[in-house]
Amino acid sequence: MLEAGVKAPDFELPDKDGKLHKLSDLRGKKVVLYFYSRDNTSGCTKQACGFGELYPQFREKGAEVIGISKDTVASHLKFAEKYGLPFILLSDTELTAIKAYDVWQEKKLYGKVSMGVVRTTYLIDENGMIAKVFKKVKAADNPSQMLGEV
């Protein structure tokens, strides 16, 4: 897991419309970068909707919110439209950012071991440095927690 005080790895990934986004394009803004496992699952939906509801307040504080999963662009489009998500969702089907941020890890569910995304949120400062890392966050609480951190 990456730690606070290190430079946040840059990435270039497509959003729900296929437009490419780079983390480095957001220098000068704080970025709440959260990694989640799948669109339309209960925890991930609670987390995304929470960020969506609080998004105007994040923007007032000069921060951007970005969610990343390994879902496809088409999946993100349906997810964002279904829940009216106003922030950036990025598709990382090749796991480039997911692995760079060390959130692709072994998970155990009902005794079965598999690889997957561990729900993690990074707060990145205006200079592109990781300010804080929140591991194994609670999906429903994470958006308000992060608003308090920004």
C-alpha positions as CSV (number, residue, x, y, z in Angstrom):
1,M,0.0,0.0,0.0
2,L,1.3,3.4,-0.8
3,E,1.8,5.8,2.1
4,A,1.3,9.4,2.8
5,G,4.2,11.7,1.7
6,V,5.0,10.0,-1.6
7,K,4.2,11.2,-5.1
8,A,0.9,9.9,-6.3
9,P,1.4,7.7,-9.4
10,D,0.1,9.3,-12.5
11,F,-2.3,7.5,-14.8
12,E,-4.3,8.0,-18.0
13,L,-7.6,6.2,-18.0
14,P,-11.0,6.6,-19.9
15,D,-14.1,7.9,-18.2
16,K,-17.7,6.8,-18.9
17,D,-17.7,8.7,-22.2
18,G,-14.3,7.4,-23.3
19,K,-12.5,10.7,-22.6
20,L,-9.0,10.2,-21.2
21,H,-8.1,11.7,-17.8
22,K,-4.7,12.1,-16.2
23,L,-4.1,12.7,-12.5
24,S,-1.4,15.2,-13.4
25,D,-4.0,17.4,-15.2
26,L,-5.5,18.1,-11.8
27,R,-2.4,19.7,-10.2
28,G,-3.5,22.7,-8.1
29,K,-6.6,20.8,-6.8
30,K,-7.0,18.3,-4.0
31,V,-8.1,15.0,-5.3
32,V,-10.2,12.3,-3.5
33,L,-9.2,9.2,-5.4
34,Y,-11.2,6.1,-4.4
35,F,-10.9,2.6,-5.6
36,Y,-13.9,0.3,-5.5
37,S,-14.6,-3.3,-6.7
38,R,-17.7,-3.1,-8.9
39,D,-20.4,-0.9,-10.3
40,N,-23.9,-1.7,-9.0
41,T,-23.0,-3.7,-5.9
42,S,-24.6,-2.5,-2.7
43,G,-21.5,-1.1,-0.9
44,C,-20.0,0.5,-4.0
45,T,-23.4,2.1,-4.9
46,K,-23.7,3.5,-1.4
47,Q,-20.2,5.0,-1.6
48,A,-20.7,6.4,-5.1
49,C,-24.1,7.9,-4.2
50,G,-22.6,9.5,-1.1
51,F,-19.9,11.1,-3.1
52,G,-22.5,12.2,-5.6
53,E,-24.6,13.9,-2.9
54,L,-21.6,15.7,-1.4
55,Y,-19.9,16.5,-4.7
56,P,-21.0,20.2,-4.7
57,Q,-19.3,20.6,-1.3
58,F,-16.1,18.9,-2.5
59,R,-16.1,21.4,-5.5
60,E,-16.7,24.4,-3.1
61,K,-13.5,23.3,-1.3
62,G,-11.6,23.1,-4.6
63,A,-11.4,19.3,-4.6
64,E,-12.2,16.7,-7.4
65,V,-13.6,13.3,-6.8
66,I,-12.5,10.3,-8.9
67,G,-13.7,6.7,-8.6
68,I,-11.7,3.9,-10.2
69,S,-12.7,0.3,-10.8
70,K,-11.9,-2.4,-13.3
71,D,-15.3,-2.1,-14.8
72,T,-15.7,-1.2,-18.5
73,V,-16.5,2.3,-19.9
74,A,-20.0,1.0,-20.8
75,S,-20.6,-0.3,-17.3
76,H,-19.5,3.1,-15.8
77,L,-21.8,4.9,-18.2
78,K,-24.9,2.9,-17.1
79,F,-23.9,3.2,-13.4
80,A,-23.4,7.0,-13.6
81,E,-26.7,7.5,-15.5
82,K,-28.7,5.2,-13.2
83,Y,-27.6,7.1,-10.1
84,G,-26.9,10.6,-11.5
85,L,-23.2,10.5,-10.5
86,P,-21.7,13.9,-11.3
87,F,-18.0,13.1,-10.6
88,I,-15.4,11.2,-12.7
89,L,-15.5,7.4,-12.9
90,L,-12.5,5.9,-14.6
91,S,-12.2,2.4,-16.2
92,D,-9.1,0.5,-15.4
93,T,-9.6,-2.8,-17.2
94,E,-5.9,-3.4,-17.5
95,L,-5.4,-2.7,-13.7
96,T,-2.6,-0.1,-14.3
97,A,-3.7,2.4,-11.7
98,I,-5.2,-0.3,-9.5
99,K,-1.8,-2.0,-9.3
100,A,0.2,1.2,-9.1
101,Y,-1.8,2.2,-6.0
102,D,-1.4,-1.3,-4.6
103,V,-5.1,-2.0,-4.1
104,W,-5.2,-5.3,-6.1
105,Q,-4.8,-7.8,-3.3
106,E,-5.8,-11.2,-2.1
107,K,-9.3,-11.2,-0.6
108,K,-11.2,-13.8,1.4
109,L,-14.9,-14.2,1.1
110,Y,-16.8,-17.1,2.6
111,G,-13.5,-19.0,2.9
112,K,-12.7,-18.5,-0.8
113,V,-9.5,-16.7,-1.7
114,S,-9.4,-14.5,-4.8
115,M,-7.7,-11.4,-6.1
116,G,-9.7,-8.2,-6.2
117,V,-9.8,-4.5,-5.4
118,V,-9.6,-3.6,-1.7
119,R,-11.7,-0.5,-1.0
120,T,-9.2,2.3,-0.5
121,T,-9.3,6.1,-0.7
122,Y,-6.4,8.4,-1.2
123,L,-6.3,12.1,-0.5
124,I,-3.9,13.7,-2.9
125,D,-2.8,17.3,-2.3
126,E,-2.4,20.2,-4.8
127,N,1.2,19.2,-5.6
128,G,0.3,15.6,-6.5
129,M,1.6,14.1,-3.3
130,I,-0.4,11.5,-1.3
131,A,-1.6,13.4,1.9
132,K,-3.5,10.6,3.5
133,V,-4.4,6.9,2.9
134,F,-7.7,5.3,4.1
135,K,-7.6,1.5,3.9
136,K,-10.5,-0.8,4.0
137,V,-13.0,2.1,4.3
138,K,-16.6,1.7,5.2
139,A,-18.5,2.5,2.0
140,A,-21.4,4.4,3.5
141,D,-19.2,6.6,5.8
142,N,-16.3,7.3,3.4
143,P,-17.8,10.3,1.5
144,S,-18.5,12.4,4.6
145,Q,-15.2,11.3,6.1
146,M,-13.4,12.5,3.1
147,L,-15.3,15.8,2.9
148,G,-14.0,16.4,6.5
149,E,-10.5,15.7,5.4
150,V,-10.5,18.1,2.4
